[in-house]
Amino acid sequence: MRTEVVAVAVPTAVMLAIGLWGLDRGGMWGDESVTYLVGRRSVPQIWQLLHGMDAVHGLYYLAMHVVLAVHPGEVALRLPSVCGAAATAGLVAALGVRLARPRVGLWAGLIYAITPLTGHYAQEGRSYAIVSAGVAGATLLLVPVVQGRPRPGWWWRYGGLLALTSLLHELVVLALCAHAATLGLARVPRAVWRGWLGAAGLVGVVVMPLVWVSQLQSGQVSWLVAPDWAKVEQTVRDFAAGPTGPVFWVCVALVALGATARRTAVVALPLLVLPPAILISVSQYRPLFHERYVLYALAGAPLLAAAGTDGVVEFLSRLQPRGLRLRYGRLGTLTGVLAVTAAFVQCLPLYRQDRSPAHRPENLAAVAAVAARDIRPGDAVLYLPSSWRLAALTYPKGFREARDIALRESGPRSGTLSGLETGPEQLRRELAGLKRLWVVGDSKMLNSGRRPGNPTDRVKLAVVEERFTARGKYVSGRVTFRLYARRPAVAAAAPQAAHPTAGTGIESGPGSGSATPVPTTRQPRPARW
């Protein structure tokens, strides 16, 4: 029993340490800022927001409302994910102990803890690491049933945990497919199937309303594309303890060898393969695939790799004299731990890179820092599209000198994320007399000419392109912060001839638009508000 406790506790502690390392990156990116802003609203305001967006994350936002009420900050925002990842590492270790032996559990938990993808989502202010813990816990509850040792009320615990986890993310239902395959491979009796179907029915009843509501909000994932073979390969590499080099190929070999260990493979292999495979297949017709949606499937890889390692050590121990086998077994356990440590050291540059704010899609704190430095009192600011108002909402001190000329009603009052904006005609009048204009916009939209779908956003882009000249910019991934000055030539040319944009309602007038260019080479220190 003491050995089993150590086998579970050590990976949990290691994952906790890796998760806490560099947790305060000094800036949030877009999705994290959504969690932060929604979690700080009142419960009625959160409920109102969920009617229009992010219903799939509703339970998570309510939980984060409690967490952020204690301390609203970036560390508190990410701490639940760290705890979720640590719990998952311990549960993976417990699965290895139950399915094989303590050293398999120890290795499996450690491999899970050092996997770069695990560490990445352990430091994300989103629900995916917590979802992984829920699925791992439900899988652990399934093991006694597979081994023919069910207990009274076991199915209620299993179904209740999966139902609760599915409210954190509806694609948890794909884990039911993996568990059904496990029961089929284990050839369990009909009584077990009846119990499992009852539990699966409970999950279905709980998650069905969420599925229905999220279908109405499916436009939020319209940016996803059908995964190709390159995406499949990238997912395979991300699920390994190291995505490249010897670590990756050793992991592949050990997973393949572990697939021959029946007791472990019957649980781990369906969990690793089926949820991603099903979602990739469905996404060929309706794109829904992203690796984070099936992050919980990653737990199968370290279990199989640990089982494969155990097979190698067991084979080598049989080559030793009978009297030395016990000592060799202990040496093999230590060697496995050292091998995991070596894999961690080799991937150390990846971990360091992942803890940099630049490794996320954008750093809103850095954008706000530039705004605080360069915006003059009373300067106008536009958000293109309006969703990038997140930068000012998350770090308001950076934009406190600016004037948001498009905002009509705030997000909390309107039941939206970033608020309601004025109509196109009113916005044209607001822009008419401006000499300086700051834009916080989508980098692709500003640089590639991609047209926005919203009418107000189309007016923003058209007026900015036709009536203003860019003077400088700061780019942070998907977000560009750019200063524009009114073109003097427009004022002189407008009375003489019909300009192609004469119908925009902009009143032409002189303006020098003196501006200080925003440096693009110097990286500002991220704000920490």
N, C-alpha and C positions, 0 to 999 in steps of 0.2 A: 504493500500500500504506500509506503514512504517513497519508493522508487517511482510509482505512478504519479504521486503528487509532484515530485521534482520534475518529472517529464512534462507535466502541464504548466507548472509555475515558471520554469526557466524561459520557454518561448514567450509566455505572456509578458514577463518582465523585459525581455529583449525587444519585443514589439512596442511596448510602452516607451522604452528609452529611444528607439528609432523615431517613433512618432513625435516625441517631445523635442527631439533635436531640431533646432532651427524653426520651431513652430511659428514664431513671430517673424514673418518675412518682411514686415513693414509695408504691406499693401495688399488689398483685396482685388480680385479680378471680377468680371461681370456676374457670374453665377453666385459667387460668394456674397457679393454686395446685395443681390436679391434676397438671399437668406437673411442677411443682416438687417436690411430695411423692413422686410415683412415680419421678421421675428420681433422687431421693436414696436410694431403696431399693437393696438388693443385687440382682444379676441374678436369683438364684433367687426372690426375693420379687416382682420384676417379673413373672417368668414365671408364678408362682402367681396373681398378680392378673389377668393377661390371660385366664385361664380363666373368669373371671366377668364381666369388663367391659373395654371399650376395646381389644379385640383389634385393631381397625382402626388404632389408634395405636401398636401394639406396637414396631415398628421405630423410630419416632420417640422413644419413651420410652427405648429402649436407647441411642440416640445421645445423648439428653440426660443419661443417666446418666454418660456419659464427660465431657460438657461441665461438668456441675455438680460432678463430682469435682474438677475443677480449681479452681473458685471458685463456691460455692453462693450466688448472689445474683440480684437482679432483672435487672441488666444482662446477666449471663452467660446468664440464662434467655431473654432476647429477642435476644441477639446473633446466634444462628444464623438467625433470621428476617430480620434486617437484611441479613446476608450473602446469604441466598436472594433477597431482593428486589433487591439490587444486581446479583447475577448475572443475574436475569431481565431487568432493564433493559438490561444489556449484550447479552444474547442476543436481545432484541427489536431492538436496534440492529443486531446482526449479521444478523438476518433481513431488515431493511430494506435493508442494504448488498447482500446476496446477491440479493434479489428485485428491487431497483431500482437505487439508486445511493447513495453515501455520505451525501448530505444527507438522503435519506429515512430512512436508518438513524439518523442523528443526531436528526432530529425525532421519529421514532417512540420512540426510547429516552428522550428527554427528556419526551415526553408521558406515557409510562408512569411515569416517575419522579415526576412532579408530580401524578398522579391521586390524589385524597384516599384512595380505597379502598385503593390500593397502599400508601400511607404508613401506613394504619391497621393492616393485617396485617403490615407490616414491623416493627411494634412489639408484636406479639402473641407470647407464648410458646407458640405452637402451630405446626403443621407446614405451614400453607397457603401461606406464602410460599416455602418450600422445594419444595413440590409444584409450584408455578408454574414454578420454575426447571427442574425435571426435564422438564416438558412442553414448555417453550420450547426446551430443548436437544434433545429428541427431534424437535420440529418442524424445527429447524435441520438435523438429520441427514437429514430427509426431502427438503429442498430440492434437493440434487444429483440425487436420483432423479427428481424432478419435472422438472428441467431436462435430463434425459437424460445425466447424468454420474455414474452410480453407480460405486462403488469396491468392490474385493473386501472381503468381511467387513463391509460397511456395514450390512446388515440385522441382523447379530448385535449391533452397537453400538446400533442403534436399538431393537431388541427388548429388549436387556439394560437400557438406560436406562429405558425405559418400565416394564419389569417391576419394577425397583428402586423407581421412583417410585410404582407402584401399591401397593407394600407400605407406603408412607407414607400413602396413602389410596386405597381401592379404587375410588372413582368416577373415578379417572384413566382407567379403561377407556373412558369416554365420549370421550376424546381420540382413541381409535382410530376412532370413527365419523367424527370430523372429518377425520382423515387419509385415511380411505377415500374420503370425498367429494372431497378434494383430488386423489387419484389418478384418480377418475372424471372430474372436471372437466378434468384435464390430459391425459386420454386416453392413459395410459401403456400400453405393450405388455403382453402376458400374462406375460412373464417377470418383469416388475416386480410384477405382482399375486401371482405365486407366492412371490416373496421376501417381500412384505409379509404375506401370509397365514401364512407360516412364523413371522415375527416376532410377529404377533398371536397365533398359537397359543402361542408361548412365554409371552407376557404372560398369556394365559388359564390356562395350566397353573400358573403361579406364583401368580396371584391367587385361583384357585378355592378353595383351602383357607381363605383369609382370608374370602372371601365366605360360605362355609358357616358358619364360626365366628361371624361378625358377624351372621348371620341369627338365631342363637340368642340374641344380645344386642340384638336390634332394639328392645327396650323402652326403650333409652337415648335413642332419637330419637322416642319417643311424643309429645313435646311439640310436634313439628312439625305444621303444618296445611297443608292444600292451598292453594297460592298462587293468589290471585285477580289480577285485572287491576291492582289497585293495587300489588301486590307486583311484578308484571312491570314496571310503569312505574318503580318505585323501583330495581329492578335495572338498568334501562336508564340511569337517571340516575347511579347509582353507578359504572357502567362508563365514564362520560364524565370528561373532565379537570376538569369542574366540573358539579355536579349541578343548578345553577339558573342563570338569567340568560343573558347573551350568550354566556358561555363554553360553556354546554351546547348552545345552538342552533348555534353555529359548529361545534362538534364533530360534531353530527348532520349538518350540511350537508357537512362535509369527509369524514365516513365514507361518506355516500351517494355523493359524488363519487369517493372512492377505490375504491368497489365496481366502478367502470368500468375501473379499471387492472387488466387481466386477470392479469398476472404476479404481482402482489401479492395480488389478491383471491382467486385460486384457492387460496391457502394461508390467508390471514387471515380471509376471510369464513366458511368452515366452522368454523374454530376459535372464532370469536366467537359464532356463532349456534347450532350444533348441540348442544354439551354443555348449555348452559342450557335450550334448547328441549326436548331429550329429557327432562331431569330434571324440568322443570315439567310436561310431559305425563304422565310416570309418577306424579308426585306428586298428580295429580288422583284417583288410585285408591289410592295408598299414599304418604302424605306423606313426602318425603325431601329436599325442596328447601331449601337455604340458599345464599346467594350465595357463602359461603366455600368450599363444596364444589366450586364450578366457578370459583374465582378465577382459575385458569390460563387460562380463556377470555378474560379481559380483555386479554390480549396482542394479540388480533386488532384491537381498537379503535384503538390508537395506530398500528398499521401502516397501517390503512385511512385514518385521518386524515392521516397523513404523506404517503401516496400521493395523497390528494386535494389537499393543499397543493402537492405537487410538480406536479400537473396545472395548478393555477392559476398557479404561477410560470412553468411552461413556456409556457403560453398567452400570458402577458404578455410574456415574453422574445421571442416570435416577432413581437410588434408593434414591437420595437425594430430599429434598423438593424443589419445583420449584424455590423458591427465592434464594436458595443456589447453584443452578446448575452453574451459571456463575462463581462464586468464586471457585467452585470445579473444573471447567474446567481449570482455570488458575493454580490451585494447581496441577492438573494432568499434565499440560505442564511442570511445574518445576520438578515434580517427575520423569517424563520421562528423563529429562536432567540429573538429579542426578543418575538415573539408568544407563545411558550410561557412566557417569563418574565412577561409581562403577565398571562397566565392564572394563573400561580402566585401573583402578588401579589394578584389579585382574590380568590383562594380562601384567602388567608393566615389569615383568621379561623377557617376550618374546621380548618386544620392546628393552630392554637393550641388550639382547643377540644378536638381529638382527643388532645392531649397532657396533658389534665387528667384526674386519676383519676376525677373525677365523670362523665366521658364514657363510662366502662365500666359494665357492668350493676351492679357493686357494687365497693366498695373495702374489702377485708378488713383492710387495715392500719389504716384509720380506725376500723373496728369494734373492733379489738384495742386501739387507743389509748384509746377510751372505756372498755373493760373494765379496762385497767390503771389508769385514773384512779379508777373508781368501785366496783370489786368489793372487798369487804372480805375479809380472810383467812377462809377456810372457807366462804364463800358457795357455795351450790349453783348449778349451771348446767345447763340442758337445751338440747339442740339439736333443732330441730323444722323439718323432718325431720333425721334423724341426719347427712345429707350435709353440713349446714352446720357440722359439727364441723371442716370445712376451715379455718374462721377460727382456731380454737385450734391446729390442727396446723401451719398455715403461720406463724402468729405466736404461738408458745407463751408468750412472756414476758408478753403481755397478759393471759393467763388463768392465770398460775402461782399466783395466790392462790385460784383457784376450785376447787371440787370437782365433778368430772363424775360425777353420781350415776347416770347410766344406762349408762355404759360398762362392759362385761364383759370384753372382750378387744380389744387394740389392732389397728389395721389391718394392720401388717406381720406380726403373729403369726397373724392369722385369714385372711390372704390377701384382705382386702377393702380398700376405700379408707379408710373412716372408722371401721372397727372394728365389733364385734358388741355389741349392747346387751342388757341384762337383759330378761326377759319382763315382760308387763303386771302380773302379780301382785306380783313383786318390786319393780317400779317404784312401784306404789301404796304399798307399805310404806315405800319410801325417801322418798316425797313427804309421808307422813302427818305427820311431825313438823316440817316446815319452816315457818319464819316469813317467810323471804325467799327469793326464787327469781329467778334471771336466766334469760332465754330468748333464745337466738340462733335466730331462726326465719325462715321464708319470709314475706315481707311480705304476700303475698296470702292465705296461710293464716291468719295472725294477724288480718288486718283484714277479710277477706271471709267468714270462716266456712267456707271450703272444707275438706272432710274429707280427711285423709290416708288412703292405702290401707293402710299398715302398721299392724298392731294396736297395737304399742307406741307409735307416734306418735299413734294415736287416743286412747290413754289419756293421753298427755302433754297433748294439746289439751283433752280433756274435763276433766281435773283442774284445769288452769290456769284454764279459763273458769269453772268452778263453785266453786272453793275459794280463788281468789286475785283480787286487784284490781290492775290496772295502776297503777303510780305514775309512770312516765316512760319515755321511749323515745328511741332514736337510730336513724334510718333511713338506710341507704346502699343505694339502689336496691332490689334484690331481697331484701336482708337487713335485718331489724329486730332491734335489741338492746334488750330491754325488761326493766325491773325489776317484779316482782310481790310483793305482800305478802298474807299470809293474811287472809281476811275474818273479822273478829271475830264477825260475825253468824252465821256458819256454826256456830261452837262453841255459841252459845246456842240455836239453833233445832234442832239435830240431835237432842237427846234428846226433844223434844216431839212431833215428827211425822215421818212417813216422808218423808224428802227424796227428790226424784226421782233423786238420785244416791247413795242410801244403799247401793247394792250395789257401790260402787267400792272398798270396803275401807279408805277413809281414816279414821283415827281423829281425831275432832274434838277441838280443844283451844284454849284461849285463846292469843292472840298479838297483840301490838300491831303487829309488823312494821314498825318504824320504818325509813324508807328515805329516801335522798336522791334526789329526782327527777333523772333524767338530762336535761339541757337539750336541747332540740330546735332551738334557734336558733343556738347557737354551734358552728361546725365545728371539731373538734379537729385538731391537726396530726397527719398520718399518722405512724404508727410506722415506724421504719427499722431493723429488726433483721436 
